C-alpha cells in the first residue's frame, strides 16, 4: 500500500516528508510496469486544508491520498488512482503529446474524502470529480434456464456498498494552445 509520511517540529522547524513505494496499487490492472520511467513523479499538489494530496506521473496517472485521522504525525494513505491522460498526436503541429501530468490543482471541496481537481498535460486540461460512488452487482438472472426455453427473468442490481472513484467532468482540449490578441 502506498503511504506518505511527514513530520514537523513543534517550534516551527523545517518540515520533512518522505514517500514510500511506487505509485501502483497492489494487484492493480495497470499497463505501466512498476519501477519504469512512466512512474516518475512529475507534480505534487496539496489541497487548501492539507487533508488531501495528489501526485501525477509521466505515465498520465494521478494518485490521490487522504490524511489518516488517527496518526500522530501526518500520514496519508492512497484514496484512489486513475489514468488522466493518454498519449495523443497533435496534427496541427505534427507532434506527439506526452501523457505526462504537468500540473494538478484542487478546486473547492465537496466534503470529506471528496474533491474536484484539474490535471493538465501539454495540450489538455481535465476536470475530475473524486468521490464515493455506489457499487452494485447484478443478481437474479436465469440465463442458463432461458437457453432451455424456460421463463426469462429480468436481472436486478443489488447494492454492494460504496467505493471511491474518479469521474471525468470536463475536458478542455487545446484551450491553451492558441494565443488570442486582446485589444
C-alpha positions as CSV (number, residue, x, y, z in Angstrom):
1,X,0.0,0.0,0.0
2,X,1.3,3.5,-0.8
3,X,1.9,5.8,2.1
4,X,3.1,9.4,2.5
5,X,4.7,10.4,5.8
6,X,5.6,13.9,7.2
7,X,6.9,15.4,10.4
8,X,7.4,19.0,11.5
9,X,8.9,20.4,14.7
10,X,6.6,22.0,17.2
11,X,8.7,25.1,17.2
12,X,8.1,25.8,13.5
13,X,11.2,24.0,12.4
14,X,11.5,22.7,8.8
15,X,9.2,20.0,7.7
16,X,10.5,16.8,6.3
17,X,8.4,14.4,4.1
18,X,9.1,11.0,2.6
19,X,7.2,8.9,0.2
20,X,7.3,5.1,0.4
21,X,6.7,2.8,-2.5
22,X,5.9,3.3,-6.2
23,X,2.5,4.8,-7.2
24,X,0.8,1.5,-8.2
25,X,-1.8,-0.2,-6.1
26,X,-1.0,-3.8,-5.3
27,X,-2.6,-6.1,-8.0
28,X,-3.7,-3.1,-10.0
29,X,-4.5,-3.8,-13.6
30,X,-2.1,-1.1,-14.9
31,X,-0.3,-1.2,-18.2
32,X,2.6,0.6,-16.6
33,X,5.4,-1.7,-15.3
34,X,6.4,-1.0,-11.6
35,X,9.7,0.9,-11.5
36,X,9.6,2.1,-15.1
37,X,10.2,5.7,-16.2
38,X,6.4,6.2,-16.5
39,X,6.2,6.1,-12.7
40,X,8.4,9.1,-12.3
41,X,6.6,11.7,-10.2
42,X,6.2,15.0,-12.2
43,X,3.9,17.0,-9.9
44,X,2.6,17.1,-6.3
45,X,-0.3,19.2,-5.0
46,X,-1.9,19.6,-1.6
47,X,-5.4,20.8,-1.2
48,X,-6.1,24.0,0.9
49,X,-6.6,22.2,4.1
50,X,-3.7,19.8,3.8
51,X,-6.0,16.8,4.2
52,X,-5.5,15.5,0.6
53,X,-2.6,15.4,-1.7
54,X,-2.5,14.4,-5.4
55,X,0.6,13.1,-7.2
56,X,0.9,13.0,-11.0
57,X,3.4,10.9,-13.0
58,X,4.9,10.6,-16.5
59,X,2.5,7.8,-17.3
60,X,-0.5,10.1,-17.2
61,X,-1.8,8.7,-13.9
62,X,-3.0,10.6,-10.8
63,X,-2.9,9.1,-7.3
64,X,-5.0,10.9,-4.6
65,X,-4.0,10.4,-1.0
66,X,-6.1,11.3,2.1
67,X,-4.8,12.1,5.6
68,X,-5.2,9.3,8.2
69,X,-7.2,10.7,11.1
70,X,-5.7,8.6,13.8
71,X,-2.0,9.1,13.0
72,X,0.2,11.2,15.3
73,X,2.3,12.6,12.6
74,X,0.8,13.4,9.2
75,X,0.3,10.1,7.4
76,X,-1.5,9.8,4.0
77,X,-2.9,6.6,2.6
78,X,-3.9,6.1,-1.1
79,X,-7.6,7.0,-1.7
80,X,-7.7,6.3,-5.5
81,X,-5.7,6.1,-8.6
82,X,-6.8,6.9,-12.2
83,X,-5.4,7.4,-15.6
84,X,-6.0,11.0,-16.5
85,X,-4.3,11.4,-19.9
86,X,-3.3,9.2,-22.8
87,X,-0.7,9.9,-25.4
88,X,-2.1,11.9,-28.3
89,X,-0.8,13.3,-31.6
90,X,-1.2,17.0,-32.5
91,X,-1.8,17.0,-36.2
92,X,-1.6,20.8,-36.4
93,X,1.9,20.9,-35.0
94,X,2.9,17.4,-36.1
95,X,4.0,16.5,-32.6
96,X,3.3,13.6,-30.3
97,X,1.9,14.9,-27.0
98,X,3.1,13.0,-23.9
99,X,0.6,11.8,-21.3
100,X,2.9,13.3,-18.6
101,X,0.9,15.2,-15.9
102,X,2.5,18.7,-15.8
103,X,0.2,20.3,-13.1
104,X,-2.5,19.4,-10.7
105,X,-4.8,21.9,-8.9
106,X,-7.5,21.2,-6.3
107,X,-10.8,23.0,-6.8
108,X,-13.3,23.9,-4.0
109,X,-14.0,20.8,-1.9
110,X,-17.2,18.8,-1.9
111,X,-16.7,17.4,1.6
112,X,-14.6,14.8,3.4
113,X,-12.9,12.3,1.1
114,X,-14.4,14.1,-1.9
115,X,-12.8,16.6,-4.2
116,X,-12.6,18.1,-7.7
117,X,-9.2,18.5,-9.3
118,X,-7.7,19.8,-12.5
119,X,-5.0,17.7,-14.2
120,X,-3.0,19.1,-17.2
121,X,-0.5,17.8,-19.7
122,X,1.0,19.8,-22.6
123,X,-2.3,20.1,-24.6
124,X,-5.3,19.2,-22.4
125,X,-6.7,20.2,-19.1
126,X,-9.2,17.8,-17.5
127,X,-11.6,18.4,-14.6
128,X,-12.1,15.3,-12.4
129,X,-14.5,14.5,-9.5
130,X,-13.2,12.1,-6.9
131,X,-16.0,10.9,-4.6
132,X,-17.8,7.9,-3.1
133,X,-19.9,6.1,-5.6
134,X,-22.5,3.4,-5.0
135,X,-21.4,0.0,-6.2
136,X,-23.9,-2.7,-7.2
137,X,-23.9,-6.2,-8.5
138,X,-26.3,-8.0,-10.9
139,X,-28.4,-10.6,-9.2
140,X,-31.4,-12.8,-10.1
141,X,-30.5,-13.8,-13.6
142,X,-31.5,-17.2,-15.1
143,X,-29.6,-17.2,-18.3
144,X,-28.9,-20.9,-18.2
145,X,-32.7,-21.7,-17.8
146,X,-33.6,-19.2,-20.6
147,X,-31.5,-21.2,-23.1
148,X,-33.6,-24.3,-22.3
149,X,-36.8,-22.4,-23.1
150,X,-37.8,-21.5,-19.5
151,X,-39.1,-18.1,-18.4
152,X,-36.7,-15.3,-18.6
153,X,-36.4,-13.1,-15.5
154,X,-35.2,-9.5,-15.7
155,X,-32.0,-9.1,-13.6
156,X,-31.8,-6.6,-10.8
157,X,-29.0,-4.6,-9.4
158,X,-28.3,-5.3,-5.7
159,X,-26.3,-2.6,-3.8
160,X,-22.9,-3.7,-2.5
161,X,-21.7,-0.6,-0.7
162,X,-19.6,2.4,-1.8
163,X,-16.1,2.9,-3.4
164,X,-14.0,5.9,-4.2
165,X,-14.0,6.6,-7.9
166,X,-12.7,9.3,-10.2
167,X,-15.2,10.6,-12.8
168,X,-14.2,12.9,-15.7
169,X,-16.4,16.1,-15.5
170,X,-15.0,18.1,-18.4
171,X,-12.1,18.2,-20.8
172,X,-10.6,21.4,-22.1
173,X,-8.6,20.3,-25.2
174,X,-6.2,22.7,-26.9
175,X,-7.6,25.6,-24.9
176,X,-4.2,26.9,-24.0
177,X,-2.5,26.2,-27.4
178,X,-3.7,29.4,-29.1
179,X,-2.8,33.0,-28.3
180,X,-5.7,35.3,-28.8
181,X,-4.9,39.0,-29.0
182,X,-6.9,41.2,-26.7
183,X,-7.5,44.8,-27.9
